[in-house]
Each structure stands twice: as C-alpha cells, then as structure tokens.
Amino acid sequence: MKRRQLLSLSLVSSLLVILISFFQWDLVDLITEFLMLPIWLGVYASFIIMTGWALVHLFKYKYWQPFIIQLITILIWFFFPFDQVNLDMNFKIHQDKREEIAVKIESGILKPNVSYNSSLIHLPKEYNQLSKGGGDIVLETKGKKKSILFFTYRGMLDNFSGFVYAPNDQRPLKSDFDGDFKQIEKLHKNWYYVSSY
C-alpha cells in the first residue's frame, strides 16, 4: 500500500469513527439499532484494520503519520464525552420549543391523542424533532400538574432516556413514566435528564 493511500485511508477511517461516535443516536433514531449494527461493525472493523496496517508501516518502514492519526482517534474516542455533548446540544437547541409544548399542554391545547395509550401525545409535525422515536411524548399526572417526557432515545420496553419537564421543579421518581430510572440529573429549573436501562 502506498504511503499517500495509507494516510488517506487512515484519515477516512478516523473521521468515520468520530462521526459515528457523535451522531450514533441520531442515526439509531433514523434507521433503528438493528440496521445500525452493520454500520457500527463496518466502521469499527475498518478502523481496526487500518490501525493494524499503520502499525505494520510504523515498524517496517518507519512511517509514523498514519499510526499517530489512529492513536489520536483512539484517545479522542475514549476520553471525549460524545454522548454528553450531543445531549447538551439537543437540550439547549430545543429547550424553548419544548417549553412551548409544555405551555400548550398546561393550557389544554394539546391533549393525549394516541388511541391505545391515554398518556401519549403525538406531537404536531412541526414539533416532531423534539422527541426521538416518532415524535411522541409521555405525560405523568401528579395532582393537577403534568410532567412531560421528551425522548432522547426510545429503545424497547423499559430501555429509554429523555428530558423531563416538571412544572413545579419536582424531581422525577425512579418509577415515573413506567420506568426504572438508573439516572436522574437536574439540567435546569423544571428540567431533568432521565435514563432507564
């Protein structure tokens, strides 16, 4: 393999690993985990193969640039909080629109509208991007107040995560929204991140 070709393939495989790490949950939402599996396998397998080739060229020809690229990518992959950065961006970008939805629910403009589940609201098309997995949100009624779950990952059965709007800033309980939350983290006044897995 020529040096320039090895360097190019090293850059491409590294870039793919970083992009997949950053956007993997958006892709899962678009094409499901089952279809994501071959993409993960292909990207990570090609990265491992390229790392092997880079290592061979390092020892055999003292050509170090491709291996350094692979090494930097490995360090970024291990130490950069891709998921956390993605969640923070998602929360900040969509917070105002999610609060609009909360106001519409509290004022009675938006009500549960899914026939098989009286706590689900399928959001209008212009708000679909606020909740992953199809644009549905879940209501949890506590007295007169309604907490709202916007999915960041819908998963299967009780495996889900999302942002909870709690109008009285009351921390969600472990069992709210039929979940078994392993993580409940306050993000902002009236907002929590929850994860059940």
N, C-alpha and C positions, 0 to 999 in steps of 0.2 A: 504494500500500500504506500502510495506517495505521501510525502510529508504534508503537502498542502491539503490533500484529500483527508488525511487523518485529522488534521487541525480543524477542517470544516465539519467533519462528522462529529468530532468531539464537542464543538460549539453547538451544533444542532441537537445532539443528544442531551447536553446540559440544559439548553434552553427549554426543551420539551419537558424535562423533569421539573424545572422551576415553574413553568406554566401550568402543568398538570397539578402540581402541589398547591398552587394558588387558586386555580379555578375548578378543582375537582368536585366540590359540592354543587357548584352551578351546573356542571356537566351531568352530575348524577341526577339533578332535578330535571334536566332536559331529556336524558336518554335512559335513565334507571341504572341501578347498581349492576344489574346483570349484563347490560351492554357495555358498562364501564370496565368490567373485569378484563376483557381482551385488550382494551386501550391501556390500562394500568400495566398489564403483563408485557405488552409490546414496548411501551416507553421504558419501563424499568429494565427489561431484558436487554434492550439495545444499549442502554446506558452502561450496564454491567459488562457487556461485550466490548464496548468502546473503551471502558476503563481498563479491561484486560489488554487490549491492543496498545493502549497508551503506555501501560506498564512494560510491555514487551519492548516497545520502541525506546523507552527510557533506559532500560538496561542494555539493550542490544546496540542502539545507535546514539545513545546519549541525547536523544531528542526529548526535551522535558516539557515543552509548552502544552501539549495535549493532556499530559498527566496532571499538570498544575490546574488546568481548567476543570478536570474531573474532580480533583481534590477540593477545590474551592466550592464546586457544586455540592459535593457531599457535605461539607461543613455548613453551607447555607441550608441544605435540606434538613440537617439535624438540629440546627440552632435557631433558624429564623421561624417565628410563630405564624406561619402562613394562615392557618385557620383563624387565629385570633385577629389578625389584621383584616381578613375578609369579613369576619363578623362585625368588627368595629366600623368598617366602612359601610356595610349593609345597614347597621343601626343608624348611623349618622345621616346617611343619604336619604333614608326613608322615614325617619322619625316624624317629621311634620305630617306626611301623608297618613301614617298610622294613627297619629293623634286626631286627624280629620275623621278617620273611620270610627274612632272611639267616641267622638262627639256625636256622630250620626247614629251610633248605637244607643248612646245615653238619651238622645232626643227622640228615639223611636223611628227614625227614618230608615235605618237598616235593622232588619229582624231576621231570626233564623229562617232559612228558605230552602233547606235540603230536606226532602220528604222523609228520608229514612233516619234522620238524626236531628232532634229538636234543639241541639246546642250548636249546630254548624251553620255558618253563613258563607255562601259562595259569593265572593266579592264581585262587584261590577267590573267589567273588562278593564277599565282604566286603572283599577287598583290591583289587578291580578298579581303583579310583580311583588306585592308587599308580603305575600305568604307563599312559600315554596310548596310544591306538590299539588298544584292545581288551583291555587288561589282561594282556598278555604281557610276560614279562621274558626276558632272554637270559643264559645262563651262558657264561663263558670260563674254561676249566680251565687252571691253571698249576701243574703238580705236583699236590700234594694240596689246594691252595687253589682256590676258585672265586670269580672276580669276577662281579658281577651288574650288569646294565644295566637300569635302570628308565627307560623312555622318557618324555621330556617332549614330544617331537614325533617321530612315527614316520615321516612322509614316505613317499617312494617310493625304491626301490632303496637307494642308499647315502646318501641325504639324511635324516639323523636326528640327534636330540640326546637327552641324558638324564643321569641321575645314575648314576655307577658306584660300587658298593660294593666296595672292595678290602680283604679281611680283614687283610692284612699291611701295609696302607697303601702298597702299591707302585703308583706312578704308572702309569696305563694307557699302553700303547704306542700309537703312531699308528695301527697296523693292527689293534688288538684289536676284537673283535666284528664282524669283516669290514668295518670302516670305514676311512676315510681322514681321521682327525681333524684338523681345522684349529684346534681349540681344546680344550685340556685345562687345566682350572683346579681347583686344590685348594680344597675348600669347608670341610672339617672333617677330623678324624682318620678315615681309612678312606673318605672320600668325595671324589669328583671330579665335576666337570661336564664333559661331552664334547660336541662338536658336529662332525658330518661333513656337508659340503655341497659 
